[in-house]
Amino acid sequence: MSYRIGIDIGGTFTDFALLKGSEVILHKNLSTPEDRSVGVMEGLGKLAEIEGLSLKDFLGQCEAIVHGTTVADNTLIEMNGALTGLITTAGFRDEIEYRRGFKEDVWDVRLQAPKQITPRRRRLTVAERVLHDGTVHQPLDEDAVREQCRKLRLQGVEAVAISFLFSFVNPEHEKRAKEIVTQEIQNAYISASHEVLPRSPEYDRTSTTVVNAYVGPRVTSYLERLVSRLAEGGYKNQLMVMQASGGVMTKEYIDGAPIRVLASGPAGGVIGSAHAGVAKGHRNLLCVDMGGTSYDMSVVIDGQAPAETGWNMHHRYMIGVPMVKVETLGAGGGSIVNVNNGALQVGPKSAGSEPGPICYGRGGTAPTVTDALVMLGILSTDEGFAGGSFRLKRDGVEEAFAAIGAEMGYGAEEAAFDAWRVVNANMSQGVRRTTAGKGIDPKDLVMLAYGGNGPAFAAIQAEDLGINKVLVPKASPTFSALGTLVANPTIDEERSYLAKGNEIDLDKIRELWTDVAKRADRFFAAAGFNPADIVIQYQLNMRYPGQNFSLTFDYKADGRLHDLSFIDEGFGARAMELFNQRHMAEYNHVREHEMPEISGVRLVAQVATPSPQAKGGFTPSGAAPKPAKTRRANLGKGFTETPIYLGSELAPGTEVASPAIIEETFTTIVVYPGWKARVDDAGDYELVRG
């Protein structure tokens, strides 16, 4: 028997999905913030126990371990990354702070600027200048580099970002500066822009390089610890790491640009959603993931969740690497409930896994959304929680909400219900903002809900948004972990090149695509993949003159590595035709009398690997399920004795009428009044309105 394991670390739980042939085994355990690799190894030990094997034998039979991590995100959220300095071209010291004049909310006069990773005293410049065509206008002042290194060394920097003008065309100055920094600042983590993001414009490249330097030491040290522990435990293959682009790749590839793991966990959930949605006949999805700490939203259109490289503002910093678009709110099961200036507020602060909600019995004193669900009878204190790893407790929960209610002028149960209403409103409003920004009406989508807490709110959110169907995979509590097993090994990179559509230098296009193809070849070969299995998407970035952002489109979607025979005399005309088609699809018009320009090339290299099967369909069985018990619960219409069903007793084809609560091993599905739940032929749930 060989195994494939997907792992996703969240703020509260670490999730595992074990693929054993066609069978999927799920597991969750509390995350270990002090060293998250400890929680990973504990979970792997539990999976080994489930399989009746020692950890060494179990890991020895693992074909692949795929890991999505929040280390980079947590570093940016908590702003506890490496002490970072920046060396840049003279005259460009403050570009990182100008942010292209961007402000997240132009109407909020109280909105503070983001905390600077590199404050001005650690942003230093040197004389050098490379022109747009790669020629050297002013040589690098190496003595100035050494002097700036001395200043950074005195400030105790741990990481240095290097970003020179037009280094993506000619990187020699950056390469030499990197050599000098290596000599002058011992053990510093060095992030050079031509290695991290070799494309224009300057702000995007510099911001991405600075963030990479800031999170790099934390990400690489964590992955090194994990790889070491896996090897000691008996794992013989390479660890595959989830990327923000929705693909996975080896640790060795990630080491070159650790920033690629930002938002990798949520990306896994979106990729898994697209896979499941297509199998069930729903290609347009609103994906919502409510875990212990956050609420993630994304949209899948026509079965695709493409990675975008445009304006990716993540944790208030511009990130230029390809990212699957996921919007995040501080709304999860651990979100803390409090009264702020007379109004009930839920989140964004979270109790996390340590100490966690009050009902965890681990020392938490602040009431949370999970505590509210206990008060409302939605979550049980009679059975095991999170797969039976511990039992929720009511001790202290009622007192905490009574204190909230005293401030608001009502009782504990009313306070818990208001917390339920507020967090649900926050999430629904977040979805409206996200879909409106994309020009999408949520009514045209099917909701796919996952995460440990997603199914508890899914139907009532869908009702608020006008959505009539919700899909809840049986694996929803660990769906992002399962999604990592759907993702393919991927290298997705860009190179800048600016030219009019009728003046394209074909040799230059060949050179740029060949450069990325060689990198893909090298890393895939090191990972043991057959070059014949690599499929290439050759893509172009184009725009009309004056446009700020380019559109990306496939020039050749089913190419092979190093086969560039399609680049011929008709290349430019074909590129402009494809761009106009893409522009029409995106904006519903083309500028017939303007010559589009190419702004860069992109290459996406992938290798298909085994993934969990997904299927759909619903065949009514005619059997009426019987509830296991009843419980006093409030599902939005006041407290009533509510039927409780056990997911393990619901066979495919059965229907559950509302109101009802379905208890699965790692999650709770609420069938709100006006809805019904159906178990489809794959054992997954459909919540249908009406």
N, C-alpha and C positions, 0 to 999 in steps of 0.2 A: 504494500500500500504506500502510495506517495501522497503527500499533503501539500496544499497551498494555503497560506495564512495571510489574511488582511488585517492590519492593525491601524486603529485611529485613536490618537490621544486627544481627549477633550479636557476642558477645565475641571470637570468633576469625575468623569469615568474614562477609563481606557477600554475601548471596544475591540473585540476579536471576532473574526469570521473565518472559520476553518472549512475549507473546501475539500471534501473527502469523496472523490469520484463525483457523483451528481448530488451528494448529500451536503448540506450546509449546517454546521454546528456553531452556535453563537455563545459568546461569553462576554461578561462585563466585570471589571473590578475597579475599585476606586483608584484614581490617578495618584501618583506620588510626586508632588511638586518639587520636593527637595532633590530628587533625581528620578526623572520619569522612566529611565531605563529599568529601574527596580520594579515599577508597576508592570512593565512589559514582560519581564522575566517571570513575575508572579503569575500573570495570566497564561503565559505559555506553559508554565508548570501545571496549572489547572487543566488546560487542554490535554496535556500528556496524561494526567490522571484520568480524565474522562475516557481516553483511548486505552487505558490500562497499560501504559508504557512508562518507562523512566524518561526523564527529560532528555537524556542523551540519545536514547533510541528514537524518541519522537522527533527531535530536531534533525537527527541523522536521516530520517525519512522525508524531511520537508524539501520539496522541489523548489519552492520559492516562498520568501517572506516579503510582503509588500507593506510599506509603512508610511502612513500620513502623520505628520507631526505638527504641533502648534508651537514649537520652540521659538521660531522666528516671530510669529504673531504675538506670543506672550512677551517676548523681549520688547517689541514696539509698544504694546499696550502698557506695560509696566515701566518702559523707558529705563531699563537696567542693562543695556548692552555695553559693549566695550567702549572705553574712553577713546573717542575717535577724532583724528585730525584730517584736514583736507589740504592738499597741495595742488594748486591750479594755476592756469595761465594768468600773468599780470593783467589786471583790468577786469577779471571775472570773479573776484573774491566774494561778492555778495549775490551772485546770481541764484544761489541755492535758497537765499532768503527772500528774494523778489517773488519767486514762485509764479512767474509769468503774470503777476497781478491777480492770481486766483484766490478767491475766498469762498469757503464752503457755503456760507449763507450771507449774501450781500445785504440783507435787511437786519441782521443781528449786530447792533452796534457794540454789544458786549462780548462778541466772539473774540477770544484771544488768539494770537498767532500760535501756531504749533511750537512746541518746545524744540529748540534747535539741537540736533544731534551734534553738529559742529558749530558752536558759538564763534563769534568773530575772532576771538583770540586764538582759536585753533584752526581758522581758515587763513592759510598763508599762500603767497603767490611767488612765482619765479618768472624771470624773463625768458621767453621762448615764444616762437610763433611758427605754426605750420599753416600754409594756405589751403584753400578748399580743394585744390588739385593735388595736394600732397607734397608740394615743394616747400623747402625750408626757407622761410623769410628771415627768421632770427634763430640762431643756434641756441640750444639749451645752456643756460648758465649753471653749470654743475656746482660751482662754489655756492651759488644761492640756494641750491637744493640742500647742500650740506648744512648751511646756516639755518635754514628752516627746519631741518631735522633736529638741529641742536635745540631750537625753541620748543619743538613738539616734545622732545625727550625730557626737557625740564618740566613740562606740564604732565608728564607721566602717561602719555598716550599709549594705548594698547593696540590700536588699529589705525592705519593710514589709508585714506582714499586718494588716488591720483587721477585727475581728470584735466587733460589739456585740450585746447581747441583743435578740432579736426584730427584727433588721434585715431579716429576710426578709419581715416584715409591713409595716414602714415603714423604708425605707432612707435617709431624709433625713440622719440623723446620720452614717452612714457616708459618704455622698456628700460632706458638708461636711468631714469629717475627711480624706477623700482629697484634696480641694482644698488643704487646709492642708499636708498632708504633701508634696504636689507642690511647694508654694512653699518649704517649709522644708528639704527634703532633695533637693538637685539630683540628677537622673538616677537616683533610686531606682526600683526596680521595685515597684509597689504592687499588692497583692492584697486586694480588698475582698470580704467573705464574701457580700454580696448579689449579687455578680456571678459568683462562683465556684460557690456552692452555696446558693441561696436557699431553704433548708428547715431544719427542726429535725431533731434536737436540737442543743443548743449545742456539745457536745464534737465531734460529727461534723463540724459546719460549721467550727468553729475549727481542728480538726486538718487538714481538707482545705485550708482557706485558707492555713495556715502552710506546708504541704508545697508548695502551688502557688507561694507566694512563693519558697520555697527552690530549686525546680527551674526556675521560670519563666525567669530570665535565661539559663540554660544552653540550655534548649529553644528559646527564641525566637531566640537568637543563632545557634544551629546551623541552624535552619530558614531564617533570613535568609541565611546564607552559602550554603546549598544552593540556595535559590531564585535567588540572584544568579548563582551559577555555572551553573545550568541555563539561565537567560536569556542569559548570555554565550555559552553553548554552542549556542543556537539553539532552545530549547524555548519555545513560544509560549502554552501553556495554563497553568492553575493547578495547582500541586502539590497532590495529595490526600494527606492524612495519616491513617494508621490510628489508630483510637481503641481504648481498652480495652473499649469497649462492643461491639466487633465490627463497627462501621461506620466509614466514612471520611468525612472532611470537609476543607474547604479550610484552608490555613494561616491565613487571616484569622479563621476561626472558632476554631481552636486557640489563636491568640494571646490570646483572652479567658480561657482556662483551660487552660494548657499541661499541667496535671496529667492531662488526658484522654488523653495519649499513654502514660501508665504501662502497662507490660505489653502494648503494642500489637502487638509482634511475635508473642508467643505467642497472642494473640487471633486473629491472622490464620490461624495454623495450625489452631485449633479451628474457625473458620468454614469453612475449606477442608475439614476432616475431615467436618463435618456434610454439606456439599455432596456429597463423594465417597461417603460412607457411604449416603446416601439413594439415589444413583444405582446403587449396587451391591447394594441390597436389605438393608442392615444399618443400622438406625436407632438402635441402642443401641451406643455405642462407648466404649472406653477409648482415649483419644488420648495417645500418649507421644512426646515430642520430645527426642531426645538430640543436642545439638550439641557445640560445642567447649568450652563453659563450663558449661552447666547442663542439667538434665533437667526437663522440664515435663510435668505430668500434668493431664488434664482429662477430663470425662465428658460425652458427648452422649447425651441420652435422647429417644427418639421423633423423631430428626432435628433436634433443637433444641439450641442452645447459648445460652440466654438470658442477657442481662446482668443482674446482680443489683446492687441498691443498698443492701443491708443492711450486715452487719458485714464490710466489706472491709478486713481488716488486711493491709497490703502493706508489706514491709520494716519491719514493726513499727510502722507508723503507720496510723491510721484514714483511709481514702480513701472519701469518700461518693459519688463519681461512679459511674455504671453501669460494671460491669466483668464481663467473661466470666471465670468462675472458673477460674484456673489455679494449681496448686501447683507450686512450684519447689524443686529440690534442687541443691546444688552438686556435681553429678555429670555431667561431660562428658568429651569426649576429652582435654581439657587438664587435667583434675583431677589434682593432684599426689599421688603415692604416697610415703608416709613411714612410719616406725615411731614410734609415740607410746606411751611407757610400756610397751614390750614388745609392743604390738599393732599390726598393720598397719592403716593408715588411708588412705583415699582421699578427697581433697577435704576441705572445700569450696574450698580455695585452688586457683586455676587458673593455668596458665602462659600463658593467653591466646594472642594471636597474636604478641606480642613479649615474650620471645623464642620462645615456643611450646614444644612438646614437643622432646625431644632429637632425635628422628628428623627434625624439620624442617630440621636443620642450620643454625639461625639463632642459635646461641649458648646454647640452653637446656641446663641441667645437671641439672634435677630430673626424675626419671622420672614419666611420666604414664600415663593409661589408653591413649592412642594408642601410646605406646612399648610397653606390655604387649601390645597387639594385634600389633605388629610381632614381638615376641619369640615370641608364640604362633603365628606364621605366618598369622594371619587377614588382616593387611594386607601387601601386597606392597611390596618395595623394588626390584622389577625394572621396574615400569611407572610412568607419571606419576600423581601424586596430585592430587586436587581439579581434575579436568578436564585434567590434564597440565601444570598451572602450575608444579609442581616435583616432585621425586622424593624419597621418604622414604629416609633413611639409617639404617643399623644402627650406625654408628660412635658409640660411647659409650653405646649403649642397654644392651648386655649388661653393661658394667662398672657402670652405675648400679644395675641389678637385682641384680648380684652383691653390691654393697655392702648393699642391702636384705636380701638373703638371708643375708649374714654375720651381721647383727644378729638374724635370726630363726632361724638354725641350719640353713639349707638353701641350695640353689643358685639361680642366676639364673632359670632357667626355672620353678622352683617358686615363686619370688617373683612372677614375672609372672602365673602362673596364680592365685596367691592374690589378687593385685590384681584380676584378672578376677572372681573369686568375690566379693570384698568389694564392688566397685562394683555388681555385679549384685544382691547381697543388699540393698544400700542402696536401690537403685531399686525393687525388688520390695516392700520394706517400706514405702517411701514411698507406693506405689500402695495397699497395704492400708490405711494410715492414711487416705488420701484417700477411698477408696470406703466404708470403714466409717463415716466421719463423715457420709456421705450415705445410709447405710442400704442400700448396694448391694453385691451379691455379684459380684466380678469374673468369676465363672464364667458369668454371664448376659450378658456383653459380648463383643464382637469387638474385638480390639486393632487399632488403626491406628497404625503406627509410621512416624515420619519424622525428619527431621534427618539430618545427615551420618553420625552414629553409631547412630541408632536401629535400623536393620535389622540391625546386627551383634549386637545383644543381644536383639532382639524375641522370637524363638521361645523362647529359654531362659527369659526372664522370663514369657512366657505360660504355659509349662509349670509354673513355680513357682506361678503364680496360678490354675492349673486352667482356663486359656483354651485352646480347641482350634483357633482360627483367627486368623490375623494378616493384615491387609492392609498391603501396602507399595506405595504409589504409585510409579510410575517417576520421578515428580518429587519423591520424598521428600526429597532433599538440600536442595531449596529450596522445600519445601512451604509454609512460612509466607509466603514471598514470593508464591507462587502464590495462597495464600489471600487476600492483600490484593486480588487481582483479582476474587475472588468476592464480597467485601464490597461493600455498597451505600452510597452517600452517605447519612449518617444524622445526625439531630439528636435526641438523647435527653435530655430534661430533666424535672425535677420542680419542683413548688411545694407548699409546706405549707398545709394547711387542716384544722383539727380541729373535728369536729362529730359528734353522734350520727347514726346512720343514718336516723332518722326526723325529724331537724331540719336537713337539709341546705339551705343557702342556694343556690338554683339560680343566682342572679345572680352569686354569688361563684365558683361552679364555672365559669360561662361566662367570667368575667373572667380567671381563672387560665389556663385552656386557651387563651384568645385571646391572652394575653401571650406564651406560648411559641410559638403558631402564627405570630404576627407576626415573632418572631425567626427561625423556620424559613423563613418567606417571604422575609425580607430576605437571609439568607445563601444560600439556594438561588438566588434571583434573581441575586445577585452572581456566583455560580458558573456562571450561564448555563443553569440547568435550567428547564424548562417547569413552571409551577405545576400544570398539569393532570396531570402525571406523578407528583406527590407523593402518596403513600399514607400515611395517618395511623393509628396505633394510639392510641386514647384509653384510657388506663389509670387505675385507681384503686388507692390504697394504703389498706387497711383492716385492722382488728384488733379483737379483743375487749378490753374494758376490763381494764387490768392487764397486758396483753401488752407485752413490750419491743419486739418487732419486728412490722412490718406485712407482710401478704401483698399482692403486686401481681398484678392480673389485668386482662385486656382487658374494657373495657366495650363498646367498638366497635372492632373490629379492622381494618375496611376503610373507614375514614372518609376524608373529603376536607377539605382545608385550609379553615378558617373555616366549615364546615358543622356547626353545633351544634344542628340541629333535633331531634336525638334527646334533648336535655335538656328533659324535660317533667314533668308532675305525677307520673308513675310512675317517675321516675328513682331516687328513694331506695329504693323497694321492689325494683326490679330490681337495684340495686347490692348490697343485702343478700343477695338470692338468689344472685347470682354469687359473692359473697364466701363464703357458706356452702358452695357447690360447691367453690370453691378450697380452703377449709379442710379439707373432707372428703377431697379428693384428697391434700393435703399431710400431714395429721395423722390421718386416718381417724376423725374425730368432729367434731361441731358442738355449740355451747353453745345449745341450743334456747331457753332462757329468759333469754339475755343479749342486750342490744342492741349490735350491733357499731358501731364508730365509724370514720369516715373520717379518715385522717391526712394525705392529700395527693393531688394529681393528678399524672399523668405523661403526657407526650406523646412518642411516637416517630414521627418523620417520615422517610420513606425515598423514594429514587428508584431504580428498577431500572436497572442498567447492564449492558452485555455482560460475560459471564464465561466462563471456560474450560468447555467441555463435559466432563461426566464420564459414563461408562457402565460397565457390568459384564457379567457372564456369562462362562461358560467352555465352550468347544467343543473337546474333545480332538482333536488333530491326528493322534495315533497315531505321530508321528515321535519317535524317541528321540534326544535331543541328545547330542552328543559333547563331552567336556571339551576345553578348549584345552590344558591341561597339568595337572600335579599339583604339590602343594607340601606339604612337611612341616608339619603344623598340628595344634594341640590344640584340639578343639571340645568339651572337657569330659570326654573319655574317654581322654586320653593322646595322645601324638603319633603320627600315622599319615600316610601319603601320601594327601592329600585331593584329589579332583577339583576343578579350577578351571574355571568356565564364564564366558564373556563375555556380559554382558547383551545386547550388540548382536547376538549370534548366536542369541538365543532368541526364536523367533516365538510369537505367540499360539497357545495350545493345547498347548504343550509342558509336560512335567513333568520335574522334576529330583529324583532320589532323594537321600536323605541317606547319609552325610555329604557335604556339598559347600559350596563357596563360590562365590557369583556376584558378579562384579566389574562394577559399573556405572560410568559415567563419573565420578560424584561420590560414590558410596557403595559399600559392600560388604555384601551380604546373606548371612548365614550360615544354612545349612540344617543344623540340629543333628540328631544321631542321634534317630530316632523321628519325624522330620518329613519333609515333602516340599514342594517349591515348584512352583506352577503359574503360568503366564503367562496371564492372562485375555484376553478379547477386546479389551480396551482397551490391552493391553501392560503392565498393572500386575501385581503379584505377589500371590498368595495363598500363605501358608504354612499348611499343614494338618497337624495332628497325627494320627499313626496310619497 
